[in-house]
Amino acid sequence: MATLTRVRIEPAVEGRANRPDYVLLSAVVALSGFGLLMIYSATRYVLERSDLPPSFSMERQMVFVTIGLIAMLLLSRVDYREYRNYLPIIYGVTLLLLVVVFAFPPVNGARRWIPLPLFQFQPAEFAKLVVIVAAAQVLASNEEGTRLPWATLLRSGVLVGVPFVLIFLEPDLGTTMVLPFVWAAMLFAAGAGWRQLGSLFVLGVVGTFTVFRLGVLKGHQMDRIRVFLDPSIDPQGIGYQLRQSKLAIGSGQLFGKGLFQGTQTNLSYVPEQETDFIFTAVGEQLGLVGGLLVLAAFLVIVWRLMVIAVSARDRFGSLIAVGIAALIMFHTFVNIGMTMGIAPVTGLPLPFLSQGGSFYVAMAMGIGIANSIWLRRSPVPGVVRSG
């Protein structure tokens, strides 16, 4: 199997030394700092009413931001090609952690976390990165410019499918939606044909229809889908969160009400605002202009990741960069879309802005791996990439 093959790391090509992708790193740091500010604005009044320091949530997230940024810098120094030699161990440990979560009591009806002394560890967030690296290892075996063999596609599908099933059973609908999208993007970059992608799309539609027919989804998941299809349904019940989210963003208009001046935010009318609905704090306080600036920062990140994919020394690194770009794109589109009612509420956080330790650290690690790929690109223009 491709993932069990030990890889010899070739020495760097002589030439000028590569520098980190400062544009990418700066965009991530800027969003992270802005995210801390938005978390503070969304939680300070609630914390004060609970006799807690108004900066408690921001300070807690600041710890994870610090850990994440350190991990990002450390992974930048690790040669990304080394992951191929330890992938069976990393993948196996990831699957084990995804099974271990079922040994703990459910939280809000889901078993997604492993309780640790200081925080809740969520393996599914790190599983996304492991799946990207594992799929890239298999798909990189296909020669550039050739059609992807069905056997290679299926092998990568198994590597993606096992974590997919375990995460679905937690249940975590948001992450189970992420994995197929990321895999499809990597398949396209690896040379999959339209017939192959079309067959997988049809299979996905049939699978989704079957899930609905069998009643596999939980009650709250079905409620979210019903609200997406009919936003006016039960505005004081299951439709309350989306209604308040739209009110918050709409009230910001062009320039917003001003920092710390948002009524919806200050009075905590938007449930889960500091996590899944952090964009509503941006929209209400800083308006359309603030929201567009946030989107521009994400566009910069995705742009740099695609540049890294094109510039990578080998197909393995290129496919990893594509996977990380697809991961951030999907999270951003779905998260912001669900706050405005153009995507179903799935519980997907907004990268680098939403409160959440495991999620932030995992996203920062992904950027670190991408920066490692950038640092190890060929310093000699025109060098042919290897597999």
CORKAMO-V822333 format. One record per backbone hydrogen bond with DSSP energy under -0.5 kcal/mol. NH is the residue of the N-H (numbers start at 0). CO is the residue of the C=O. Records with the same first field share a line. If there is no record, write none. Layout:
# CORKAMO-V822333
NH=CO + CO
This chain:
# CORKAMO-V822333
3=0
4=1
8=6
9=7
21=19
24=20
25=21
26=22
27=23
28=24
29=25
30=26
31=27
32=28
33=29
34=30
35=31
36=32
37=33
38=34
39=35
40=36
41=37
42=38
43=39
46=42
47=43
48=44
49=45
50=47
51=46
55=52
58=54
59=55
60=56
61=57
62=58
63=59
64=60
65=61
66=62
67=63
68=64
69=65
70=66
71=67
72=68
73=69
74=70
75=71
76=72 + 73
77=73
81=78
82=79
83=80
84=81
85=81 + 82
86=82
89=85
90=86
91=87
92=88
93=89
94=90
95=91
96=92
97=93
98=94
99=95
100=96
101=98
102=99
103=100
106=109
107=105
109=106
110=169
111=109
113=120
114=112
115=118
120=113 + 118
122=120
124=121
125=121 + 122
126=122
127=123
128=124
129=125
130=126
131=127
132=128
133=129
134=130
135=131
136=132
137=133
138=134
139=135
140=137
141=138
145=142
147=190
152=148
153=149
154=150
155=151
156=152
157=153
158=154
159=155
160=156
161=157
162=158
163=159
164=160
165=161
166=162
167=163
168=164
169=166
171=166
173=345
175=171
176=172 + 173
177=173
178=174
179=175
180=176
181=177
182=178
183=179
184=180
185=181
186=182
187=183
188=184
189=185
190=186 + 187
191=186
196=192
197=193
198=194
199=195
200=196
201=197
202=198
203=199
204=200
205=201
206=202
207=203
208=204
209=205
210=206
211=207
212=208
213=209
214=210 + 211
215=210
221=217
222=218
223=219
224=220
225=221
226=222
227=223
228=224
229=225
232=229
234=231
236=233
238=233
239=236
242=238
243=239
244=240
245=241
246=242
247=243
248=244
249=245
250=246
251=247 + 248
252=248 + 249
255=251
256=283
257=284
260=257
265=261
266=262
267=264
268=263
269=263
270=268
272=269
274=271
276=271
277=274
279=276
280=276 + 277
281=277
282=278
283=279
284=280
285=281
286=282
287=252
288=253
289=285
290=286
291=287
292=288
293=289
294=290
295=291
296=292
297=293
298=294
299=295
300=296
301=297
302=298
303=299
304=300
305=301
306=302
307=303
308=304
309=305
310=306
311=307
314=385
317=313
318=314
319=315
320=316
321=317
322=318
323=319
324=320
325=321
326=322
327=323
328=324
329=325
330=326
331=327
332=328
333=329
334=330
335=331
336=332
337=333
338=334
339=335 + 336
340=336
341=336
342=336
345=343
348=346
349=274
350=348
352=349
353=349
354=273
359=355
360=356
361=357
362=358
363=359
364=360
365=361
366=362
367=363
368=364
369=365
370=366
371=367
372=368
373=369
374=370
375=371
376=373
380=378
382=379
385=312
